[in-house]
């Protein structure tokens, strides 16, 4: 049986985590603008801070992926996450 090392597993998981985080970040940005447009500047600012934290997380995850040699061979992202908040 072919057992993957921890680094091989991370090479598969990290691209998924990065993409997933990026999708959530984009969704949060939409909500920041919606909340702000409805006159809730304080809440929008808090959500914007969450977006900034997600962007920082994305940067760190990309650095980890680069440190371990990039995505694993045969990596493909075969599914999508759909947001149902509209």
TORVEX-94930 format. One record per residue (C-alpha): z, y, x. Coordinates in steps of 0.25 Angstrom, whole numbers, plus 5000, padded with zeros to 4 digits. Layout:
<kedos>
ZYX...
</kedos>
This chain:
<kedos>
500050005000499650145005500950225006500750375008501650455018502450575013501450665020500250595013500950604999501150755002499650775006499350724992500450794984500450934991499050974986499450934972500751014973499951134978498951124967500051104956500851224962499551314962499251274948500651314943500651444951499351484944499951454931501151534934500351654938499751654924501051654918501551764927500451854922500651814907502151844908501851974915500852014905501851994894502852094900503751994908503652054922504951994927504651854922503251864928503851914941504651784941503551694938502751764949503851734959503651584955502151594957502451654971503351534974502351434970501351504979502351494990502551344987501051324987500951385001502051295006501451175000500051205006500751215020501451085018500151015014499451085027500551035036500350885031498850895033498350935020498050855007498050705009496750625009496150594995496950704989496450744976497050814964496650734952497450804941497650944936498851004929498651084917499451194912499751204897500451334895499351414889
</kedos>
